[in-house]
Each structure stands twice: as C-alpha cells, then as structure tokens.
Amino acid sequence: MRLEIFTDGGSSGNPGPSAVGVVIKEGPDTIKTLSRFIGQGTNNIAEYTALIYGLQEALILKADEVSVKTDSELMYKQLRGLYAVKHAHIKPLFDQVQRLIAGFKLFQIAHVPREQNKEADALVRQALKKARQDGRCDANGVAEESPSSKG
C-alpha cells in the first residue's frame, strides 16, 4: 500500500505550546487525520513529532511505501542529508524518524509550500485552540506542565 502523508507542527511562541497535524491519504481519499496538542516545545520539535506520528500510523496501516509532504524546509533538508542536525533536542527525533523510515520499502519526502499543506496546518491550529479551551494553556498560551514533568 502506498500512502501520502501531509505533516505540520507548530508552536504558539517558539518555544511555546505546540501541536501537530497529520493527514494520511490513499490516492485521493483521506483515510486518517491526527490533531494533537504535545505540550511545550519549539516549532522544529513539533514538525518532527508530526512526522513521527504520521510514520507510525502508516506502519500501523501496513503501508510499504510513503510519500511525505512537509512545509518545513529545515526538516526536509535534514532528512535529505543536505543540512546537519545541530541541536541536541532534535537529534533523538531525527534518529527516531530514521528508524521508522527503515520500516518502509520506499520513503520519499518533499518540501511543499504552506498553501499545499493547509489541511495539516488547520489540524495544528485546531489542537492549539482546543488546548486553550480545555485549560491546558493559560491566557498567554503557556502550556501547563504535566504532573510527570514536575518530578
């Protein structure tokens, strides 16, 4: 099975409350969408986390070929080997993506303009809005710490 995965991640502030959006298509049909608040983080962490969610779902769906579309030029260039991963907080996410990619017969990634990634972007905004409504962010958009992070 060949799937097309549109991913987006974003943060309200950088760092700040962050969310991911993923749209998975088989041909013209959308077969899965994900919209998740992921807590405090940077935009780049959110972009990688969205890709991880998308690849995990594709493996669950038993895809053997995936074509990823992202509007994150940095992530695209890092995964293509054009840019090095310099930040310590991104390296484990990059490594996890590499392990997930190994589960596919074919992996492709393309950088697309934001206009071609509107569905995934809308899912990011939806998750951030819901987090604010649910009180998981204060009025300034600051994410509350999870009980496990208070140590």
Steps between C-alpha positions, in 0.01 A plus 500: 500500500624848409402792723548873473560671836465874554657615827516829685610607843482835666545685824333809638821679581831330439524324739141486613192281496537267204283276288514270200276434203517199269291411195544153349364431153472190287455632150250786515339376822590623847515188717631647828552837663677584825479822697693489829619749762852391602580745781784752514755492220654669200362512150770258381415249774136521393591446133701186579234373741235536229714294262553233767124476558439474125760231442378298799144511367620395153673197652183412696306524172753258347627743235814395320548827309457853633531839343525776762412861430623764747524876500801482734799575281741433787363152575485417130863601447619318813328178393644529149848541651537855369516654849656355813292456814676738739261532793513236773123513554434413132756218464295231684194588291706486179634159608149374574384611154792312345400181685138537385606563138683165505158331532398603147598360164490854358518834682478833322483849646422827327500859616171663402375857532282570802201541264527131405502397866187683617321193639787404732548865600130527591536191722789666686295814560202288609709315760647823639155660522357194678792498746427864588128426540572196719727706725819321398645843407455823694369822342851582378524165320739347755462125530451356845759249617386142510508338846783271384720797406478656848713217632 
